Amino acid sequence: MSRKTKVHQLGDNGRKCDAKLRVIANGDTEVNVVRAERCDALSVARTYRLEQRQYSMEKVEAVEAARLQSDDPLGWRVRPARPPARGKIKSVTSHIYANVFISKHRDEPLPKSRQVQETAQMGTLSTAKVLLSKLKTLCADPLVRHVALGQGLRDPNPVISTGRFSDPGLKLREVKHANLHKNGKGVLVGIIDVQGFDFAHPDFIVERKTRFNAIWDMGAEPDGTSPKDYGRVISRAQMNKALAANVGAPATQLEPQSQMDFGSHGTHVASIAAGNAGVAREATIAGVLLSLGPADWDRRRSFYDSTRIAHAVEWLMRLGDTLGMPVSINISLGTNGHAHDSSAPINRWIDAWLATPGRSVCVAAGNAGQEKAETPDDVGFVMGRIHTSGKIPAAGLSRDIDWTVAGSDGHDYSENELEIWFSAQDKIGVSVRDPAGRIYGPVEPLEFIENRRLPDGTFISIYNDLYHAANGANYIGIFLSPNFKADKPIGIAAGEWVVRLHGRDIRDGRFHGWIERDDPAPLPPDPEQPKRWRFPSFFSERSNVDDSSISTLACGDRVVAVANLDKARECINVTSSQGPTREGRSKPDIAAPGTDIVAANGFSSPADAWVGMTGTSMASPFVCGAVALMLATRPDLTAAQIIGIMQRSAKPLVGKGFTWENDAGFGEIDPAGCVLEAEQVNLPRKDKTS
């Protein structure tokens, strides 16, 4: 079979783009319009035209009822979705946008002639919104070193505890030595999250006023208050005005956000970190809502990717500067792409902000730790088998990786992506065998197959790149894409796809591979294809390696990566992702209570004001609150000092020592111990010479 040797639409400079962006940029426009529904970093201009399907209210209600009553084949609860508005595409515009990170050779903006909208800049790295049709021009600019598509963010999906819960009480998360840490007073706790922030919940109210300083709702219609050209900022004054109004409606309805889910994840996380019963209960709170607004259920017009995390971090850091406060940020979201070695653009972006004292970012390690079923009907391992690794001992030898694609009707209607990273010392070829036994490849270094149509109508792309611009390592990317263009989409064949690595020139031989996650979800109902689902693919038990499953966001050098401690069982929760990073760094850093954690139940009735949840999403804000106490004690602590203090004061788990563990980090965080150690920083040295 033929292999392309240059990127045909982007030109030779297209090698400046990462592989996923090349798959998309060199794809069909109509396909990309549909792909934008599933790719968080793509959007379509509002001028596109579609042949809309018509729905009566009776049919809408029937669709909703069916969604609520149907059994999820993988055991996950599916939130009811609005009825689909997408029908057959009548005509499409070429105005398809991508959110990207641009790495440049020099710290300067791109010329306006490039027609690229740079949205933020940090040194030689910038975020931008760019038309796919302008990528070729962008890559031709000598200032541009590399262009990477924003990484899609996965929904956190915590486990909801059963039963009814009451106020956890002030004592539950109280930390000793309040005379030192002042309960976080004078520190800004920033929460970057989803599903809305219930600023009117009793856990955030003091003297009938909210403790939220501001909420940047990225999914809202712009009103001129946002720091970017999207979303709006709700101020404390607006929130308090809504709270003071006596009109018989909740304050959050008077100052609504684009998403206000019952039991919202963002509210629960903020409550743990800095609610009135939280860890830093006197800190100032600010939220950034990464969400789809009500007008954006057509996901073609929305963005939900790591460039938005970059903008959120920037806004919160600048807000802290404006308020004259140190900043402790929590991110309980994740993504699995890239090399897991702190070289991803979002890692570099956050680490750059953390070079200044008085700043910290805590990140949930992820919930991809489970490798085997715990009970006969347990399918949680599907979300855990995301990492493989191994070694090719010598040239002329090969290794196989079993990659499982699942589907309720024998097909998967989502894109599946596998990234393999290995030493620049090695040259490795790659071939792929589909479930029917057909082989594609081998694809040798500096060769690729792009959007090749398979006999069943789906597509495969394989890239074999040398010396990746982010880290100098070698990279193989494999993409399995459904046929989105057909009137009836064609899903990827379910079954075992085998990836064979061929050792060509081996000096080191070690490799790591990760599957980028996609959330399980049903597609809009279709009378002829009623059981179409998007499924996460996973490694077979033979190929899965149960370590280094930590989220990409948690791999940053200066971020605090947090594992989920099951306090009642005195062990790490089975779902908590493990380290180390690809190059062997000690992540996660610390563990904190994250199992059956009771905190605010967002947008609920007074009778259901509290709810329990489980996940690293709950552990990370506990540490974020503890960091706020440390910064209230010593506002000039650096991010590196904060991590060091946690390591020193951590409590080993039962049966463990003081050495780092790949699931627990250095052990359970001791907030009071952290405060006492923080107090020692910058104290005068004692003179022992006399």
Salt bridges, closest charged atoms under 4 A:
ASP28 OD2 - LYS485 NZ 3.22
GLU37 OE1 - ARG38 NH1 3.29
GLU37 OE2 - ARG86 NE 2.68
GLU37 OE2 - ARG300 NH1 3.25
ASP40 OD2 - ARG154 NH2 3.10
ASP40 OD1 - ARG299 NH2 2.82
GLU108 OE1 - ARG106 NE 3.13
GLU118 OE2 - LYS104 NZ 2.77
ASP141 OD2 - ARG114 NE 2.79
ASP155 OD2 - ARG79 NH2 3.98
GLU174 OE1 - LYS171 NZ 3.39
ASP193 OD1 - HIS265 ND1 2.50
ASP223 OD2 - ARG232 NE 3.19
GLU255 OE1 - ARG232 NH2 3.20
ASP261 OD2 - ARG79 NH1 2.46
ASP298 OD1 - ARG300 NE 3.07
GLU314 OE1 - LYS228 NZ 3.04
GLU314 OE2 - ARG318 NH2 3.64
ASP321 OD2 - ARG359 NH2 3.21
ASP341 OD2 - ARG582 NH2 2.90
ASP400 OD1 - ARG500 NE 2.67
ASP402 OD2 - ARG542 NH2 2.69
GLU415 OE2 - ARG35 NE 2.89
GLU417 OE1 - LYS20 NZ 3.23
ASP434 OD2 - ARG438 NE 2.95
GLU444 OE2 - ARG504 NH2 2.67
GLU447 OE1 - ARG3 NE 2.47
GLU450 OE1 - HIS8 ND1 3.47
ASP465 OD2 - ARG22 NH1 3.27
ASP508 OD2 - ARG510 NH2 2.85
ASP519 OD2 - ARG154 NE 3.74
GLU528 OE1 - LYS488 NZ 1.98
ASP547 OD1 - HIS387 ND1 3.33
ASP557 OD1 - ARG585 NH1 3.22
ASP566 OD2 - ARG569 NH1 2.71
GLU583 OE2 - ARG585 NE 2.68
ASP589 OD2 - LYS587 NZ 2.89
ASP608 OD1 - ARG164 NH2 2.93
GLU668 OE2 - LYS567 NZ 2.36
